[in-house]
């Protein structure tokens, strides 16, 4: 989900695991030569096509920690690509907790307001759980959540 902590926790996890961290959103913008709001201004489908192209490129990389956008689960081909060489962990954070933290300026899907966060969660939660090989609850201190995330990542590496 947008605002679940993917980028923040991903950076810390990469450091702990001694890997590079890559956030997909800047990579999508780099690949497209446009900002995410500009891609969405054409259409959500236009953005999703670019997202899939970036997922294909990033999924070929090894020994990286990737933070993928929340809508990546909307296309099965994205999940298939990511699982080919990697593992997927769902960072589950309640919509109520997300609302206080999310900056909607660069999140076109959330510009409609707080209810949109609840709607997205209801729409995507089952997809996240289906795609994930592990789930970590983002509840508690960042240290506690990071410890759970690190343990989940290490188990999946075995």
C-alpha positions in Angstrom: 0.0 0.0 0.0 1.1 3.6 -0.5 2.4 4.7 2.9 3.0 1.3 4.3 6.7 1.9 4.9 8.2 0.2 1.8 10.8 2.9 1.1 11.9 3.6 4.6 12.0 0.0 5.8 13.5 -1.1 2.4 16.4 1.2 2.8 17.1 -0.1 6.3 16.7 -3.7 5.3 19.1 -3.3 2.4 21.7 -1.8 4.7 21.3 -4.7 7.2 21.6 -7.3 4.4 24.5 -5.5 2.7 22.6 -4.9 -0.5 21.7 -2.0 -2.7 18.2 -0.5 -2.3 16.1 0.5 -5.3 12.8 2.4 -5.1 10.7 1.6 -8.2 9.0 5.0 -8.4 12.1 7.1 -9.3 13.1 4.2 -11.7 9.7 4.5 -13.5 10.2 8.2 -13.8 13.7 7.7 -15.2 12.7 5.1 -17.6 9.7 7.1 -18.9 11.3 10.5 -18.8 8.2 11.8 -17.1 7.0 12.1 -13.5 4.4 9.7 -12.1 1.8 12.5 -12.0 2.5 13.2 -15.7 2.1 9.5 -16.6 -1.2 9.3 -14.7 -2.3 12.5 -16.4 -2.3 10.4 -19.7 -4.1 7.6 -17.9 -3.7 5.0 -15.2 -3.3 2.3 -17.8 -0.4 4.4 -19.4 1.3 4.5 -16.0 0.7 0.8 -15.4 2.3 -0.1 -18.8 5.4 1.9 -17.9 5.4 0.4 -14.4 5.4 -3.1 -15.9 8.4 -2.3 -18.2 10.3 -1.0 -15.2 9.4 -4.1 -13.2 10.7 -6.3 -16.0 14.1 -4.5 -15.9 14.4 -4.3 -12.1 13.4 -8.0 -11.7 16.5 -9.1 -13.6 18.8 -7.5 -11.0 20.2 -9.8 -8.3 21.0 -9.1 -4.7 18.9 -5.9 -4.4 16.1 -4.8 -2.1 13.3 -3.4 -4.2 10.4 -1.3 -3.0 7.7 -1.7 -5.6 4.7 0.6 -6.0 1.4 -0.5 -4.3 -0.3 -1.1 -7.6 2.3 -3.6 -8.9 0.0 -6.4 -7.8 -2.7 -5.3 -10.3 -0.8 -7.1 -13.1 0.1 -10.8 -12.6 3.0 -10.5 -15.0 4.6 -8.1 -12.5 4.4 -10.7 -9.8 5.6 -13.4 -12.0 8.7 -11.3 -13.0 9.5 -10.4 -9.4 9.2 -14.0 -8.2 11.5 -15.3 -10.9 14.6 -14.2 -9.1 13.3 -12.6 -5.9 11.0 -12.9 -2.9 8.0 -10.8 -2.1 7.2 -9.5 1.4 3.9 -7.7 2.1 4.4 -4.9 4.6 0.9 -4.7 6.0 -0.1 -1.4 7.6 -3.7 -0.5 8.4 -5.3 2.3 6.4 -6.0 4.2 9.6 -2.2 4.2 10.4 -1.4 5.3 6.8 -3.7 8.2 6.8 -1.7 10.3 9.3 1.6 9.8 7.3 0.8 9.9 3.6 1.7 12.9 1.5 -0.6 12.9 -1.5 1.3 15.4 -3.6 3.2 12.7 -5.5 0.5 10.0 -5.1 -2.1 10.7 -7.8 -4.3 7.8 -6.7 -4.6 9.3 -3.2 -5.5 12.8 -4.3 -9.2 12.0 -3.9 -8.8 12.0 -0.1 -8.6 9.7 2.9 -11.4 7.4 1.8 -9.3 6.4 -1.2 -6.8 4.8 1.1 -9.5 2.5 2.6 -10.8 1.8 -0.9 -7.4 0.8 -2.2 -6.7 -1.4 0.8 -10.1 -3.2 0.3 -9.3 -3.6 -3.4 -5.7 -4.8 -3.0 -5.3 -6.6 0.3 -6.1 -10.0 -1.1 -3.8 -9.5 -4.0 -1.0 -8.5 -1.7 -1.5 -11.6 0.5 -1.7 -13.8 -2.6 1.5 -12.5 -4.1 3.5 -12.4 -0.8 5.7 -15.2 0.5 5.8 -13.5 3.9 3.8 -10.7 5.6 5.1 -8.3 8.2 2.8 -6.1 10.2 3.9 -2.5 10.3 2.7 -1.9 13.8 5.0 -0.8 16.6 8.3 1.0 16.5 10.4 1.1 13.4 13.0 -1.0 15.1 10.5 -3.7 16.0 9.0 -3.8 12.4 12.5 -3.8 10.9 13.5 -6.8 13.1 10.5 -8.7 11.9 11.2 -7.7 8.3 14.8 -8.8 8.5 13.8 -12.1 10.0 11.3 -12.7 7.2 13.8 -11.8 4.5 16.5 -14.1 6.0 14.0 -17.0 6.2 13.0 -16.6 2.6 16.7 -16.7 1.6 17.2 -20.1 3.1 
